[in-house]
């Protein structure tokens, strides 16, 4: 049932947002390194990988530069126009085409690299393999400001591995176990709330009674 709404909503969004997409593509072509889209392999349904599409916001060689796969606030690898795109989340809009193709859903687990996916425990991986990654979802809402969490952290890999990844896996597994058409629309509503009010904790107030895992105290100050 959600696939019907995925196709409907992504098609409508592309039509409505077309006046934004074209100027962004022109601006990217004329600035930075003159490329428009960034493709990266992400873990998908059934454990297969797919090419995630985003607007370019970083230098092409950024994965091989200091910082690796982790992006922080004021990252020197970020293109000037890229900062605006990431702040407004406009850089995520090309994923609407991933949704139309069937690689993704409007709501699902947060699309991550195969390396990050493999760090999840087996029970989490097995639960997520049954789902499509989402343009948004509980993981995207909870960790909407992940770059801020990593800002100033000396050992980003350790912080991600020991704190972020375990809780992210827990909330994504929770979604897999509570997935329904009602939850689909609730998380769309909470996504809009998170975009309009980035500091909102409405997601926690609405979902804690539904069994959403409690964040570890080391992360609570960031969420």
MIFIDO-850311 format. One record per residue: x, z, y of N, C-alpha, C in turn; residue number from 0. Coordinates in nm, 4 decimals, decimal comma. Layout:
BEGIN
     n.c1     n.c3     n.c2    ca.c1    ca.c3    ca.c2     c.c1     c.c3     c.c2   n
        X        Z        Y        X        Z        Y        X        Z        Y NUM
...
***
This chain:
BEGIN
     n.c1     n.c3     n.c2    ca.c1    ca.c3    ca.c2     c.c1     c.c3     c.c2   n
   0,0828   0,0000  -0,1214   0,0000   0,0000   0,0000   0,0866   0,0000   0,1269   0
   0,1955   0,0783   0,1248   0,2792   0,0835   0,2443   0,3458  -0,0507   0,2729   1
   0,3684  -0,1322   0,1693   0,4305  -0,2632   0,1907   0,3440  -0,3504   0,2817   2
   0,2125  -0,3413   0,2672   0,1213  -0,4163   0,3538   0,1432  -0,3769   0,4998   3
   0,1502  -0,2453   0,5244   0,1701  -0,1978   0,6612   0,3110  -0,2296   0,7115   4
   0,4106  -0,2289   0,6219   0,5460  -0,2673   0,6620   0,5477  -0,4089   0,7195   5
   0,4858  -0,5014   0,6474   0,4834  -0,6410   0,6913   0,4014  -0,6552   0,8191   6
   0,2857  -0,5904   0,8238   0,1986  -0,5985   0,9409   0,2676  -0,5434   1,0651   7
   0,3214  -0,4206   1,0551   0,3808  -0,3547   1,1714   0,5097  -0,4233   1,2169   8
   0,5930  -0,4671   1,1220   0,7185  -0,5322   1,1607   0,6919  -0,6673   1,2266   9
   0,5920  -0,7401   1,1771   0,5561  -0,8693   1,2382   0,5041  -0,8487   1,3801  10
   0,4145  -0,7538   1,3967   0,3602  -0,7245   1,5298   0,4702  -0,6775   1,6247  11
   0,5614  -0,5934   1,5726   0,6691  -0,5411   1,6571   0,7618  -0,6532   1,7033  12
   0,7939  -0,7461   1,6156   0,8808  -0,8582   1,6534   0,8143  -0,9424   1,7623  13
   0,6844  -0,9667   1,7479   0,6114  -1,0460   1,8480   0,6094  -0,9736   1,9827  14
   0,5770  -0,8440   1,9802   0,5659  -0,7658   2,1045   0,7024  -0,7472   2,1707  15
   0,8060  -0,7256   2,0893   0,9386  -0,6947   2,1432   1,0235  -0,8183   2,1692  16
   0,9711  -0,9345   2,1397   1,0476  -1,0581   2,1582   1,1041  -1,0718   2,3002  17
   1,0280  -1,0362   2,4043   1,0828  -1,0445   2,5404   1,2012  -0,9521   2,5642  18
   1,2189  -0,8491   2,4799   1,3344  -0,7610   2,4908   1,4501  -0,8151   2,4069  19
   1,4184  -0,8653   2,2893   1,5219  -0,9115   2,1962   1,6051  -1,0257   2,2542  20
   1,5389  -1,1211   2,3178   1,6102  -1,2378   2,3709   1,7100  -1,1999   2,4802  21
   1,6708  -1,1227   2,5829   1,7696  -1,0830   2,6847   1,8858  -1,0018   2,6260  22
   1,8581  -0,9187   2,5273   1,9653  -0,8406   2,4645   2,0646  -0,9337   2,3956  23
   2,0132  -1,0320   2,3242   2,1006  -1,1264   2,2545   2,1861  -1,2054   2,3537  24
   2,1256  -1,2451   2,4648   2,2011  -1,3195   2,5674   2,3095  -1,2303   2,6277  25
   2,2739  -1,1046   2,6583   2,3699  -1,0113   2,7181   2,4874  -0,9858   2,6243  26
   2,4600  -0,9699   2,4947   2,5679  -0,9466   2,3980   2,6573  -1,0689   2,3845  27
   2,5978  -1,1852   2,3928   2,6758  -1,3096   2,3820   2,7694  -1,3267   2,5007  28
   2,7300  -1,2750   2,6161   2,8075  -1,2937   2,7379   2,9032  -1,1788   2,7677  29
   2,8934  -1,0687   2,6914   2,9774  -0,9514   2,7182   3,0522  -0,9093   2,5921  30
   3,1345  -0,8065   2,6070   3,2049  -0,7496   2,4921   3,2874  -0,8529   2,4195  31
   3,2699  -0,8596   2,2884   3,3432  -0,9560   2,2058   3,2589  -1,0790   2,1753  32
   3,1472  -1,0937   2,2447   3,0629  -1,2137   2,2404   2,9955  -1,2375   2,1048  33
   2,9721  -1,1322   2,0303   2,8941  -1,1505   1,9076   2,7686  -1,0644   1,9165  34
   2,6617  -1,1104   1,8521   2,5298  -1,0511   1,8720   2,4933  -0,9490   1,7651  35
   2,5123  -0,9862   1,6402   2,4675  -0,9002   1,5313   2,5842  -0,8395   1,4547  36
   2,5572  -0,7222   1,4009   2,6531  -0,6534   1,3154   2,5868  -0,6335   1,1798  37
   2,6523  -0,6792   1,0756   2,6000  -0,6631   0,9409   2,6883  -0,5667   0,8626  38
   2,6223  -0,4785   0,7880   2,6982  -0,3843   0,7060   2,6234  -0,3611   0,5760  39
   2,6971  -0,3528   0,4674   2,6347  -0,3257   0,3388   2,5856  -0,1815   0,3340  40
   2,4603  -0,1652   0,2946   2,4016  -0,0324   0,2785   2,3382  -0,0212   0,1404  41
   2,3269   0,1014   0,0923   2,2636   0,1268  -0,0371   2,1140   0,1034  -0,0242  42
   2,0565   0,0321  -0,1212   1,9150  -0,0009  -0,1151   1,8399   0,0374  -0,2408  43
   1,7206  -0,0151  -0,2538   1,6336   0,0162  -0,3661   1,6983  -0,0238  -0,4987  44
   1,6849   0,0627  -0,5962   1,7411   0,0349  -0,7274   1,8912   0,0490  -0,7346  45
   1,9514   0,1056  -0,6293   2,0959   0,1208  -0,6274   2,1706  -0,0033  -0,5837  46
   2,0971  -0,1109  -0,5540   2,1608  -0,2348  -0,5078   2,1934  -0,2240  -0,3596  47
   2,2910  -0,3016  -0,3155   2,3253  -0,3023  -0,1740   2,2601  -0,4206  -0,1038  48
   2,2448  -0,4107   0,0261   2,1900  -0,5191   0,1083   2,2608  -0,5193   0,2421  49
   2,2455  -0,6273   0,3166   2,3085  -0,6408   0,4474   2,2151  -0,5874   0,5563  50
   2,2500  -0,4735   0,6109   2,1728  -0,4146   0,7203   2,2080  -0,4857   0,8501  51
   2,1064  -0,5203   0,9282   2,1257  -0,5956   1,0520   2,1033  -0,5053   1,1728  52
   2,2007  -0,5059   1,2638   2,1892  -0,4325   1,3899   2,2458  -0,5183   1,5025  53
   2,2078  -0,4823   1,6269   2,2757  -0,5426   1,7402   2,4162  -0,4830   1,7477  54
   2,5132  -0,5642   1,7838   2,6520  -0,5192   1,7927   2,6681  -0,4170   1,9049  55
   2,7269  -0,3035   1,8725   2,7517  -0,2004   1,9739   2,8971  -0,1532   1,9731  56
   2,9715  -0,1928   1,8689   3,1094  -0,1466   1,8528   3,2041  -0,2659   1,8440  57
   3,3323  -0,2417   1,8646   3,4335  -0,3442   1,8442   3,4308  -0,3893   1,6987  58
   3,4575  -0,5158   1,6756   3,4481  -0,5715   1,5407   3,5356  -0,4962   1,4405  59
   3,6525  -0,4551   1,4843   3,7470  -0,3911   1,3922   3,7328  -0,2394   1,3916  60
   3,6226  -0,1875   1,4444   3,6072  -0,0420   1,4582   3,6198   0,0354   1,3270  61
   3,5714  -0,0175   1,2101   3,5871   0,0600   1,0863   3,7322   0,0851   1,0483  62
   3,8239  -0,0012   1,0973   3,9657   0,0124   1,0641   4,0449   0,0843   1,1734  63
   3,9742   0,1316   1,2761   4,0382   0,2022   1,3859   4,0172   0,3522   1,3689  64
   4,0889   0,4379   1,4433   4,0698   0,5827   1,4329   3,9228   0,6213   1,4508  65
   3,8741   0,7019   1,3586   3,7322   0,7382   1,3587   3,6615   0,6826   1,2380  66
   3,7123   0,5675   1,1879   3,6552   0,5097   1,0663   3,5073   0,4818   1,0785  67
   3,4309   0,5287   0,9786   3,2875   0,5015   0,9725   3,2061   0,5988   1,0567  68
   3,2723   0,7022   1,1131   3,2007   0,8011   1,1924   3,2073   0,7655   1,3401  69
   3,0924   0,7692   1,4060   3,0841   0,7393   1,5488   3,0479   0,8655   1,6238  70
   3,1181   0,8925   1,7308   3,0913   1,0114   1,8109   3,0515   0,9715   1,9525  71
   3,0045   1,0687   2,0291   2,9691   1,0427   2,1683   3,0935   0,9955   2,2436  72
   3,0732   0,9004   2,3344   3,1830   0,8468   2,4159   3,2948   0,7888   2,3303  73
   3,2575   0,7334   2,2153   3,3547   0,6725   2,1253   3,4231   0,5568   2,1975  74
   3,5577   0,5557   2,2053   3,6282   0,4478   2,2782   3,6107   0,3107   2,2141  75
   3,5635   0,3054   2,0903   3,5435   0,1774   2,0221   3,4101   0,1129   2,0608  76
   3,3282   0,1872   2,1334   3,1943   0,1392   2,1664   3,1988   0,0408   2,2840  77
   3,1244  -0,0687   2,2707   3,1150  -0,1666   2,3787   3,0340  -0,1073   2,4946  78
   3,0641  -0,1466   2,6192   2,9902  -0,0911   2,7341   2,8388  -0,1057   2,7206  79
   2,7909  -0,2244   2,6858   2,6473  -0,2463   2,6688   2,5971  -0,1763   2,5433  80
   2,6891  -0,1550   2,4485   2,6522  -0,0895   2,3239   2,6046   0,0532   2,3444  81
   2,6597   0,1217   2,4438   2,6185   0,2599   2,4710   2,4703   0,2664   2,5062  82
   2,4260   0,1693   2,5849   2,2838   0,1658   2,6244   2,1970   0,1364   2,5032  83
   2,2402   0,0413   2,4216   2,1622   0,0032   2,3034   2,1494   0,1186   2,2049  84
   2,2573   0,1950   2,1849   2,2531   0,3073   2,0918   2,1702   0,4218   2,1470  85
   2,1819   0,4473   2,2767   2,1076   0,5573   2,3390   1,9575   0,5331   2,3300  86
   1,9157   0,4087   2,3486   1,7733   0,3747   2,3463   1,7239   0,3367   2,2073  87
   1,8180   0,3269   2,1113   1,7878   0,2863   1,9732   1,7482   0,1385   1,9624  88
   1,7666   0,0631   2,0705   1,7352  -0,0796   2,0665   1,8256  -0,1516   1,9650  89
   1,9450  -0,0973   1,9423   2,0360  -0,1604   1,8460   1,9787  -0,1644   1,7041  90
   1,8765  -0,0811   1,6776   1,8161  -0,0756   1,5445   1,7090  -0,1840   1,5237  91
   1,6633  -0,2474   1,6308   1,5477  -0,3370   1,6207   1,5659  -0,4554   1,5255  92
   1,6857  -0,5138   1,5112   1,6991  -0,6246   1,4150   1,6634  -0,5858   1,2713  93
   1,6576  -0,4555   1,2427   1,6184  -0,4120   1,1089   1,4728  -0,4478   1,0772  94
   1,3981  -0,4855   1,1789   1,2613  -0,5333   1,1547   1,2637  -0,6565   1,0635  95
   1,3707  -0,7359   1,0734   1,3831  -0,8531   0,9863   1,4202  -0,8109   0,8440  96
   1,4970  -0,7007   0,8299   1,5234  -0,6449   0,6972   1,3946  -0,5989   0,6309  97
   1,3029  -0,5458   0,7139   1,1740  -0,4987   0,6607   1,0908  -0,6164   0,6129  98
   1,0848  -0,7214   0,6945   1,0100  -0,8412   0,6539   1,0639  -0,8998   0,5236  99
   1,1933  -0,8970   0,5094   1,2574  -0,9513   0,3902   1,2302  -0,8669   0,2664 100
   1,2005  -0,7376   0,2873   1,1740  -0,6493   0,1739   1,2889  -0,5575   0,1386 101
   1,3981  -0,5634   0,2159   1,5112  -0,4740   0,1920   1,4811  -0,3317   0,2350 102
   1,3929  -0,3197   0,3362   1,3653  -0,1897   0,3954   1,2155  -0,1696   0,4133 103
   1,1802  -0,0479   0,4533   1,0431  -0,0117   0,4870   1,0423   0,0435   0,6294 104
   0,9260   0,0554   0,6883   0,9165   0,1235   0,8183   0,9626   0,2673   0,8013 105
   0,9155   0,3331   0,6946   0,9512   0,4718   0,6647   1,0194   0,4787   0,5286 106
   1,1323   0,5468   0,5236   1,2051   0,5622   0,3984   1,3244   0,6516   0,4206 107
   1,4166   0,6519   0,3261   1,5367   0,7331   0,3462   1,6318   0,6599   0,4399 108
   1,7156   0,7358   0,5066   1,8038   0,6782   0,6068   1,9047   0,5858   0,5400 109
   1,9151   0,4596   0,5830   2,0094   0,3669   0,5192   2,1539   0,4086   0,5459 110
   2,2285   0,4307   0,4397   2,3671   0,4749   0,4516   2,4561   0,3850   0,3671 111
   2,5864   0,3963   0,3872   2,6798   0,3150   0,3115   2,6800   0,3600   0,1651 112
   2,7286   0,2723   0,0793   2,7370   0,3049  -0,0632   2,8263   0,4272  -0,0843 113
   2,9329   0,4364  -0,0067   3,0244   0,5506  -0,0171   2,9516   0,6813   0,0140 114
   2,8715   0,6813   0,1216   2,7967   0,8012   0,1579   2,6887   0,8307   0,0545 115
   2,6220   0,7260   0,0050   2,5173   0,7423  -0,0961   2,5742   0,8064  -0,2225 116
   2,6937   0,7656  -0,2608   2,7554   0,8168  -0,3830   2,7934   0,9640  -0,3727 117
   2,7961   1,0168  -0,2520   2,8276   1,1588  -0,2349   2,7076   1,2492  -0,2647 118
   2,5883   1,1904  -0,2717   2,4707   1,2703  -0,3039   2,4757   1,3147  -0,4498 119
   2,4152   1,4299  -0,4803   2,4030   1,4708  -0,6214   2,3192   1,3691  -0,6989 120
   2,3332   1,3677  -0,8307   2,2651   1,2692  -0,9142   2,1137   1,2743  -0,8984 121
   2,0563   1,3956  -0,8850   1,9104   1,4061  -0,8744   1,8599   1,3415  -0,7454 122
   1,9385   1,3533  -0,6381   1,9004   1,2907  -0,5109   1,9118   1,1388  -0,5223 123
   2,0210   1,0907  -0,5800   2,0404   0,9468  -0,5947   1,9299   0,8841  -0,6793 124
   1,8934   0,9502  -0,7872   1,7892   0,8966  -0,8738   1,6552   0,8906  -0,8019 125
   1,6255   0,9907  -0,7192   1,4993   0,9920  -0,6435   1,4964   0,8796  -0,5413 126
   1,6098   0,8567  -0,4740   1,6137   0,7571  -0,3671   1,6188   0,6146  -0,4195 127
   1,6725   0,5947  -0,5384   1,6800   0,4601  -0,5943   1,5416   0,3976  -0,6142 128
   1,4393   0,4812  -0,6189   1,3030   0,4320  -0,6383   1,2392   0,3858  -0,5071 129
   1,3071   0,4123  -0,3945   1,2506   0,3841  -0,2624   1,3312   0,2793  -0,1874 130
   1,2691   0,2227  -0,0842   1,3419   0,1380   0,0102   1,3931   0,2265   0,1232 131
   1,5123   0,1981   0,1773   1,5561   0,2678   0,2990   1,4576   0,2365   0,4122 132
   1,4540   0,3229   0,5133   1,3572   0,3043   0,6200   1,4179   0,2855   0,7576 133
   1,3470   0,2122   0,8421   1,3834   0,2035   0,9833   1,3822   0,3434   1,0430 134
   1,2898   0,4249   0,9952   1,2869   0,5671   1,0304   1,2478   0,6447   0,9056 135
   1,2393   0,7748   0,9194   1,2064   0,8607   0,8073   1,2484   1,0016   0,8412 136
   1,2279   1,0937   0,7510   1,2600   1,2323   0,7819   1,4094   1,2498   0,8087 137
   1,4961   1,1794   0,7339   1,6394   1,1901   0,7587   1,6784   1,1393   0,8963 138
   1,6161   1,0306   0,9392   1,6444   0,9740   1,0717   1,5934   1,0645   1,1827 139
   1,4814   1,1309   1,1599   1,4243   1,2214   1,2602   1,5096   1,3473   1,2727 140
   1,5418   1,4081   1,1595   1,6209   1,5315   1,1608   1,7606   1,5063   1,2163 141
   1,8222   1,3949   1,1767   1,9593   1,3656   1,2177   1,9639   1,2560   1,3245 142
   1,8658   1,2591   1,4145   1,8581   1,1568   1,5183   1,9768   1,1646   1,6147 143
   2,0430   1,2803   1,6205   2,1554   1,2972   1,7131   2,2822   1,3324   1,6356 144
   2,3039   1,2612   1,5264   2,4191   1,2906   1,4405   2,5519   1,2718   1,5147 145
   2,5568   1,1761   1,6049   2,6799   1,1535   1,6799   2,7169   1,2769   1,7622 146
   2,6142   1,3455   1,8175   2,6397   1,4673   1,8939   2,6922   1,5776   1,8025 147
   2,6387   1,5857   1,6809   2,6851   1,6863   1,5853   2,8343   1,6689   1,5563 148
   2,8778   1,5434   1,5456   3,0159   1,5152   1,5090   3,1116   1,5182   1,6279 149
   3,0545   1,5193   1,7478   3,1379   1,5188   1,8685   3,2190   1,6488   1,8759 150
   3,3475   1,6353   1,8888   3,4325   1,7528   1,9013   3,4744   1,8147   1,7691 151
   3,4191   1,7651   1,6572   3,4577   1,8162   1,5258   3,5893   1,7513   1,4851 152
   3,6885   1,8320   1,4549   3,8205   1,7777   1,4231   3,8204   1,7036   1,2895 153
   3,7664   1,7674   1,1864   3,7615   1,7043   1,0542   3,6188   1,6570   1,0284 154
   3,5871   1,5385   1,0784   3,4515   1,4858   1,0680   3,4105   1,4628   0,9226 155
   3,5043   1,4156   0,8419   3,4720   1,3884   0,7022   3,4306   1,5168   0,6305 156
   3,5028   1,6246   0,6521   3,4710   1,7523   0,5886   3,3366   1,8059   0,6378 157
   3,3129   1,7970   0,7693   3,1869   1,8449   0,8270   3,0697   1,7677   0,7683 158
   3,0871   1,6347   0,7559   2,9809   1,5516   0,6991   2,9602   1,5848   0,5525 159
   3,0700   1,5948   0,4788   3,0634   1,6160   0,3337   3,0040   1,7519   0,2973 160
   3,0415   1,8562   0,3725   3,0024   1,9917   0,3348   2,8743   2,0407   0,4002 161
   2,8349   1,9826   0,5135   2,7161   2,0314   0,5838   2,6068   1,9246   0,5988 162
   2,6429   1,8107   0,6585   2,5410   1,7102   0,6864   2,4876   1,6473   0,5582 163
   2,5761   1,5978   0,4728   2,5326   1,5257   0,3523   2,4427   1,6094   0,2604 164
   2,4770   1,7361   0,2324   2,3892   1,8140   0,1439   2,2484   1,8336   0,1998 165
   2,2381   1,8627   0,3309   2,1042   1,8837   0,3874   2,0300   1,7517   0,4019 166
   2,1023   1,6466   0,4382   2,0389   1,5150   0,4481   1,9830   1,4747   0,3116 167
   2,0614   1,4962   0,2072   2,0144   1,4649   0,0725   1,8925   1,5450   0,0342 168
   1,8897   1,6723   0,0748   1,7765   1,7601   0,0419   1,6477   1,7139   0,1084 169
   1,6561   1,6748   0,2373   1,5337   1,6324   0,3068   1,4884   1,4943   0,2594 170
   1,5843   1,4083   0,2234   1,5470   1,2760   0,1721   1,4793   1,2888   0,0350 171
   1,5301   1,3789  -0,0487   1,4669   1,4017  -0,1784   1,3274   1,4608  -0,1584 172
   1,3147   1,5499  -0,0593   1,1838   1,6083  -0,0275   1,0849   1,4971   0,0064 173
   1,1301   1,3984   0,0874   1,0405   1,2880   0,1214   1,0003   1,2102  -0,0032 174
   1,0978   1,1835  -0,0906   1,0677   1,1083  -0,2127   0,9616   1,1786  -0,2966 175
   0,9629   1,3114  -0,2936   0,8678   1,3896  -0,3726   0,7333   1,4069  -0,3029 176
   0,7276   1,3841  -0,1727   0,6039   1,4032  -0,0956   0,5519   1,2722  -0,0349 177
   0,6044   1,1626  -0,0852   0,5672   1,0319  -0,0296   0,4193   1,0031  -0,0532 178
   0,3519   0,9576   0,0529   0,2111   0,9199   0,0454   0,1789   0,8364   0,1679 179
   0,0623   0,7743   0,1694   0,0240   0,6953   0,2865   0,0041   0,7860   0,4074 180
  -0,0413   0,9086   0,3828  -0,0574   1,0037   0,4924   0,0767   1,0440   0,5507 181
   0,1752   1,0688   0,4640   0,3088   1,1055   0,5101   0,3736   0,9886   0,5838 182
   0,3474   0,8684   0,5388   0,3984   0,7470   0,6037   0,3571   0,7446   0,7508 183
   0,2282   0,7660   0,7776   0,1794   0,7621   0,9156   0,2207   0,8862   0,9942 184
   0,2329   1,0009   0,9276   0,2788   1,1216   0,9961   0,4221   1,1039   1,0448 185
   0,5073   1,0442   0,9621   0,6467   1,0258   1,0009   0,6618   0,9176   1,1078 186
   0,5715   0,8198   1,1104   0,5713   0,7243   1,2222   0,5399   0,7985   1,3521 187
   0,4408   0,8856   1,3471   0,4036   0,9660   1,4643   0,5201   1,0546   1,5085 188
   0,5884   1,1192   1,4131   0,7007   1,2070   1,4470   0,8202   1,1275   1,4981 189
   0,8338   1,0021   1,4549   0,9402   0,9161   1,5064   0,9185   0,8866   1,6537 190
   0,7956   0,8525   1,6895   0,7623   0,8272   1,8303   0,7893   0,9526   1,9129 191
   0,7506   1,0684   1,8593   0,7725   1,1955   1,9284   0,9216   1,2201   1,9503 192
   1,0045   1,1915   1,8472   1,1481   1,2152   1,8568   1,2142   1,1222   1,9575 193
   1,1650   0,9976   1,9673   1,2211   0,9017   2,0634   1,1850   0,9421   2,2062 194
   1,0594   0,9816   2,2269   1,0130   1,0181   2,3616   1,0632   1,1556   2,4045 195
   1,0777   1,2471   2,3072   1,1236   1,3834   2,3367   1,2337   1,4214   2,2390 196
   1,3572   1,3775   2,2657   1,4681   1,3968   2,1718   1,4925   1,5420   2,1306 197
   1,4564   1,6382   2,2140   1,4802   1,7789   2,1809   1,3625   1,8421   2,1061 198
   1,2604   1,7656   2,0802   1,1411   1,8191   2,0142   1,1717   1,8649   1,8717 199
   1,1137   1,9769   1,8337   1,1234   2,0254   1,6957   0,9850   2,0237   1,6299 200
   0,9009   1,9346   1,6775   0,7661   1,9238   1,6208   0,7717   1,8913   1,4722 201
   0,8723   1,8133   1,4318   0,8875   1,7787   1,2905   0,8978   1,9035   1,2038 202
   0,9707   2,0052   1,2533   0,9890   2,1281   1,1751   0,8603   2,2094   1,1709 203
   0,7930   2,2196   1,2845   0,6695   2,2980   1,2906   0,5605   2,2392   1,2014 204
   0,5579   2,1061   1,1889   0,4545   2,0418   1,1078   0,4892   2,0359   0,9592 205
   0,6169   2,0319   0,9273   0,6567   2,0063   0,7888   0,7101   2,1278   0,7142 206
   0,7406   2,2357   0,7841   0,7974   2,3514   0,7142   0,6994   2,4090   0,6131 207
   0,5692   2,4050   0,6449   0,4693   2,4565   0,5508   0,4447   2,3617   0,4344 208
   0,5001   2,2408   0,4442   0,4894   2,1441   0,3346   0,6131   2,1477   0,2448 209
   0,6963   2,2503   0,2678   0,8116   2,2693   0,1811   0,9391   2,2018   0,2243 210
   0,9455   2,1516   0,3495   1,0687   2,0886   0,3959   1,1825   2,1906   0,3885 211
   1,2962   2,1544   0,3268   1,4074   2,2490   0,3133   1,4530   2,3054   0,4475 212
   1,4892   2,4322   0,4471   1,5370   2,4989   0,5687   1,6802   2,4551   0,5968 213
   1,7110   2,4171   0,7215   1,8484   2,3755   0,7534   1,9452   2,4923   0,7379 214
   2,0675   2,4671   0,6925   2,1680   2,5743   0,6881   2,1958   2,6213   0,8303 215
   2,2321   2,7469   0,8419   2,2474   2,8046   0,9759   2,3543   2,7334   1,0575 216
   2,4549   2,6745   0,9895   2,5609   2,6032   1,0630   2,5083   2,4772   1,1313 217
   2,3948   2,4258   1,0861   2,3376   2,3050   1,1456   2,2230   2,3342   1,2414 218
   2,1674   2,4539   1,2351   2,0465   2,4830   1,3115   2,0645   2,4671   1,4619 219
   2,1840   2,4943   1,5120   2,2056   2,4814   1,6556   2,2030   2,3357   1,7024 220
   2,2200   2,2425   1,6074   2,2214   2,1014   1,6422   2,0850   2,0354   1,6251 221
   1,9963   2,0957   1,5460   1,8712   2,0299   1,5094   1,7540   2,0748   1,5966 222
***
